[in-house]
Amino acid sequence: MVVDVEQFAVVLGERMGRPRRNERRSRGERLSDALRDLVEGGELLADTRLPSERALADALGFSRGTVATAYLSLHRIGLVERRHGSGSYVRAGDRPTFARWLREGTIVVDLAKAVVPDTTLLPHTALRVEDLLDSRPPDGYGPTGDPRLRELIAAHELPAGLTADDVVVTSGAQQAIHLVADALLVPGDRVLVEPTTYPGMLAAVYRFGAEAIPVPVDRHGFDPEALRAAIRRYRPAYVFSLPVHNPTGAVVSARRAKAIARVAAEEGGLLVEDRTLASLADGPVASAIEHVADRTICLGSLSKTTWGGLRLGWIAAPPGVRSLLVEAKQRTDLATSTLDQQLAIHLLRDPGRPARVGEWFADLTRRRDHFTAELAARLPEWEWTMPRGGLSLWARLPGVDGEDFVATALRHGVAVSPGAVFAPAPHTAGDRIRLGYAWPEPVLSQAVDLLEAAWRETPKNA
């Protein structure tokens, strides 16, 4: 079944209504809500083909990025599926969704998460509330963050050459990514990205009406000449890179980081490096900022080396860009939680922290090796490149649609992430899944049991 795009646009417009005074939701969020109402209310039947992003954008008078954001949000909660070469369709009502399975509590192992699985990396020392309230400024506000914390971040978490004056403290790396998009993007802008990348970054780009353009890479990072050609062609607002890649676990080489920096300097490109996983790699992780500091923004957080519940991140940026980020921060939440900042100060001052992070990466390596050995023995058809960093494995399932396997795996009690959500061109990762391996070995062994059972039940293309 196919809908008439003009009539569909009229119905959506009625559902969205006029934006209310002081409306906080973006166009993409309002459109997503309207689409969700139509699907969940049964007015869009299962297997209905939705208009293309471009056709619906033209009919609504929106940017294509706005429509893409709405479709992506429905895809992530299992209401819409993408079919290679065919478009986006309303998913059949009896197909399981992450939201449903999580609500019903039927997930036994959640490999969709690439996270620190518990609080064991937090130092087990007694802290009084009075210790955590020793803050400046005393009123708890301040969009750039506590000066002492910015000094510690510059000293312990950033590439050489950056200072506390470059840092803006954020409520996690996701907010850092959002603030970069808010500060630098206007509808119609382009952002250059790797062919697979962090979905939260894609969501931020689409939310502000921009388009994510994939650029070829190899195992060392962006192909420098392909990046040069893309900068010349698209004149992007910025180039987003992951020196330790999510989802693949690849690590940029020092030579390639230097080459990328040279391209940025020669072509006038602005680089945004997400270094959230930089401490979880087999060796030092190079940064373009070492070669072109005035064209590079770095961001990161404590979530992957300490605990995801500590929502503490940062951005380090050149002065002209930093002022725009501070304005975006003030539009968002005025200041990062004072208590979180004081806990982060305590953590970064702890002389035992480097050893704990090193032990955590050693644990991750053992868990990765255990997981991949069991997968190789039990699921020999699966293909992957051994990750050199991060917390996840990027696997190819020959002859199988990743989203179909995700649905089957959920029925068996194991959650994995479909590859399509990591790609600006989803069909390019349709046969991929991401699996987090940060869990203890017994949990990973149980996960492989469930994955093997799901794989036996999954139809394979000839």
N, C-alpha and C positions, 0 to 999 in steps of 0.2 A: 504494500500500500504506500502511495506517495501523496503528500499533501500539496495543495496549491500554495505557492510561496506568498502571493499577494494576500490571499484570504488568511493565511496563517499569520502574517505580519499584523493584520488588523486585529485578530483575536489576541495575539500577544500584547499588542498595544493597549487593548482594553484591560487585560489582566494586570499589566504593569501600572496603568493609570499615570496621572501626572505626578512627578516627584513632589513630595511634601516639602513644606518650608523647613529648612535646615536638615533636609534629607541626608543621612550619612551613608546610605548604601550607594555603591557605584551603579552605573548602568548595567554592567555585567552581572552584578549580584541580583538586581531587580529582574533582569531577563532570566537568570537561572531559576529564581523563585517562581516566575510565571511558567516556565517550561516544566518545572517539577510538579506544580499544581496540575497541569494538564495531564502529565503522565500518571501521577498517583491517583488522580480523580477519574482515570479511565477514559478521558476524552481523547487521548492519543493511545491507540491500541498497540499491543505488542507487534513487533516487526514492521511498524510504520517507518518509512524512510524519511528522515528530516531533510529540509532544504540544505544545500551546501552552505558553508560559512559565508562565502562571498555573496551568494544570492540572497540569503536572509539579511545580511548586513546592508545590502543595497536597498532591499524592501523596507527595512526599518529606519534607514538613514543613520546607521551606526557604523563604527569601524569593524573591520573583519576581526580584529583582536578581541573586541567586546563579545562578539558571538562565539569566538573560539573559547574564551574564558567560560562562558555559560555552558557550552557543550562539554568542556573538560570537567567542570564541576559535577555534571550529571553522570559523566563517564566514571568518575572516581567513586561515586556511591552506587554504581551498578544499575542505573536507570537507562543508560544509553550505551550501546556498544558500537565500536568502529569496525567496519568490514573492509579489508584490503581491496582497494580499487573500486569500492562501491559506495562508501559514504557512512553516515551515522544513522543508526536505527534504534528505535525504542526496544529495549531488552524485554524478552518474554517475562511475564510476571512470576513464573515459578523458578526463574534463575536466581541463585543465591547472591546476595550482596554482602559486602563487608559489614555494613551497618546492621543488617539482619542477623548475621552469624555472631557478631560481637554482642548484640542485644540478647540473643538466646543462649549465649555462653557455651557454644559448641566448639570453639577453637581450642585445641589441645596445645598446639605449639604455634607461636606467632613469629614466623620468619619474615613477615612483611616489614618488621621493625629492624632497623640497624642502629641499635642503641646500647648504652651501658645498661645491663640488665638489672642492676640493683644499686644499693648505696655503699657498697664495700670500698669504693675509691675515696669516699669522704673520710677525712681523718677522724678517728674516734677519740676526740678530746672534748672535755666539758667546756661549753661556752655559755656565758651568762648573757641575757638580753642586754644588759648594760654594756657588755663588750661590743655588741653589734650595733649599738646606737651611738658609738663614738664617731660621729659623722660631721663632715663639712660639706655644704652649708648646713647650719643647725635646723633650718626649716624643712629639710628633706628634698628641696627642689634643686634643679641644676641640670640643664639638658645635655651637657657634655660629660657629666659623671664626676665622681669624687676624684680630686687631683691625685690622691695617693694611689688609687686604683689605676688611674691612667699611667702613672709612673711604673707600676708593677707590670702592667700589660706591655708597655713599651720595652721593659727590660727582659721579660721572660717569654713573651708570646709572639713578638713581631720580628720580621727580618731586620737585619742591621740597617741603621740609617734613619729609622723612624723614632720620633720622640713623643713624649706625653702630649705635647701641644698638637700633634696630628690626630689624637684619638678622640672618638666619641663613643661613650659606653651605651650599649643597647640592651634591650630585653631579649637576648638570644640572637643567634645568627639569622634566623628567619626575619626578625624585625630589621636587622641590618640590610638584608637583601631588599626588603620592602622599602626602606628609607632611600636606598640608592635609586630604585625605580621611581619613587615619588619625587625625588629631587631632580632627576635627570631626564625623565621621559615625558613626552607629550604625545597625544594620539597620532599615529602614523609613523612614529620613529621605528628604527630597526635596532636590534641588539644581536650581535654575532655570538653564537654559542657552539659548543661541540655537538656532534650528532646525537649523543645521549648526554643528559645533564640532570641536574637536581630539579624535580618537579615544582618545588616551592618557588624557585626562581622563575620558571616558566609562568606560573600563576601570577606572580607579581608583574612580569612584563605584560601579560595579557590584560591584567586588571587596569593598567594605565594606558590601554589602547595601542600598545606597540606590537611589533611582530618579531618573533625569534627566528633568525636565519641560521641554519646549520652550516658549519664550515668543516671541510675534511680534516681528519686527524690521522696520526699513526700511533704506534705504541709510546712515542716520546712526547706527544702533545699535538697542538695545532700544527698543521703543515704551514710553514712560514710563507711560502709563495701563494698558497691558496688563501691565507689570511690577508696578505697584501692585496690580492685581487678583490677580495670581498670588501675590504675597507674602501678601496677606490670605487667599487660599484655601488655600495649601499650607504656609504658615509654614516656609519652607525653612531648612536648615542654612546655606546660603549661595547667592549668585548668582554664576555663573561667566561672565566676559566676556573677549573678546579685542579690545582697542582697535584693533589691526591684525589683521584676521580671518584665520584659517586654517580653511577653504580659500579663502574668496572674495576675499581681498585688500581688503575694504572697510575704511575707517578711520573711527572714531567722531569725530563733530564735537565741538568744544569746547562748544557750546550743549547738545548731547545728553548729554555727560558730566556737565555741571552738573545737568541735569534728572534723570538717573539717581541722582546723589548725593543730590538733594533727596528723591526717593522713598525711598531707603534710610534717610535720616535720619528721615523722617516715619513710615515703617512698621517701623522697627527691623530692616531687612535688613542682612546682612553681605555685602559685595562682595569677590570674588576676581578680580583683574585679572591676566591672563597677558600680560605686556609683552615677551615674548621677541622679537617682531618690531618693537618700537617704534622701533628705529633705522633700519628699512627702509621708510620711508614718505615721501611727497612733502610734507614739512612736519612741524612739531611735532605730537606725538600727545597729546591731552588725557588727563587722568586724573581719575577721580572723587575720588581721594585729596586733590586740591587743595581740595575742598569739604567732605569728610567723612572726615578722616583716621582717626577713631576707629572707623569702620565699614568700612574698606578694607584688604585684604591685596594687596600687589603681589608678583609673582614674575617672574623672567626668567633669562636665561643668556647665555653668550658664544658659543653654538653657531652662531647664524645670522649673526654678525658677525665671527667669527674662524675657528672650525673645530669640526665636530661631535665630533672625537676628544678635544677638551678638555672633559671632563665637569665643568663648573663653572657652577653656577647660584646662585640666592638667593631668599629670601623676606623681605619686609619687612612686619611686622605690628604691631598695637597690643600693648602689654605683656601683657594677659591672654591673648591668643591666642598670642603669641610663646612663652610658657612651655609651652603645650600642644604647639607645634611642636617645641620643643627636646626634650621628652620623646619625641615620635614619632621624632625624629632619632636619639636614643640607642637606641631599640628597633630601628632599622634598620641603622645602620652605625657608630655611635659618633662618627665624624668623617669629613669629606671629605679625600681624599688631600692630604697636605701638599705634595707636589711639584706637583700641579695648582694648589693655592692660590698657591704661590710663583711659578709661571709666570704666573698671572693677575695677581698684583701687578706683575710686570715689564711685562706688556702694558698694564695700565691706567695705569702711570706713564709710558709711552712718549708723548712729546709728539706723535709722528706718527700716533697711533691715530685721532683724529677725522678726519684727512684720508683715511686708508686706508678707514675706514668709509664716508665720503662717496663715495670713488671706487668702492667696491664697490656702493653703491646706484646710482650712475650706470651701472656695467656691467650691473647687473640690469635697469635701465630699458631699456638698448639691447637686451639679450637678450629682454626681454618684447616690445618693439616688433617685433623681427625675427620672433619666434615667432608672434605674433598676426597679423602681416601675411601670413606664409606660410600659416597656418591659414585665414585669410579667403579667400585666393586659391584654395587647394586643397580646402578643406572648407567651402564657403559655407553648408551647412545647419546647421553647428554654431552655437550661441548662447552668448554670454558677456557679462559686464560687465567692462570693462577694470579690472584690479586697481590700486589706488592704493598698495599696499604688499605686503610679503611676498615670497614666492618661487614662487607657484603661480597657476595659472589654473583657475577653476571653470567647466566647460563643460557645457552641456546638449546631449544628443544626441536630437533630436526623433524619436519613434517607435521608439527603441531602448532596450533594457534595458542599463544600464551594466555589469552583471556579465557579460552575454553579450559585450559589446564588449571588456571586459578580457580575456576568454578568447581571443577572436579576435586581439586585439593581441599577446598573448603568443606566439601561434603565429607571428606575423610578426616577433617579436624586440623588441618595445617594451613596457615595463611602465608601466601607469598605475594610479591608485588608483580603485576603484569608489566612487561617491558614497555608497552605503548605509552605509559604515563611519563616515562623518562625522555621521550623524544618529541621534538617540535613537529616532526613528520612521523606520526605514530606507526604507519605501516612499515617503516624501516626497522622497527624493533618488535614486530608482531609475534615473532617466534621466540622471544626472550622473556626471562623472568629474573627478578632479583631476589636473593635469599640472604637474610642476615645470619651471620654465624657467630655472634657474640655470646651465645648462650653456652652454659656448661656442656661438657661432652655427653653426659647421659641424655640431656634434652635433645642435642643434635642427633644422637643415635635414634631416639624415638621419632624425630622429625623425618629421618631417612626412611624409617619403616612406613610412615604415613605417605611420604612422597612416592615410594615404590608402589604401594597399593593404588594410589591415584593414577600413576603412570600406566599400570596394567589396564586400568579401566578407560583410559583416554584413547579415542579413535586417532589413528595415524593416517596421514595422507600418503598415498602410494608414491 
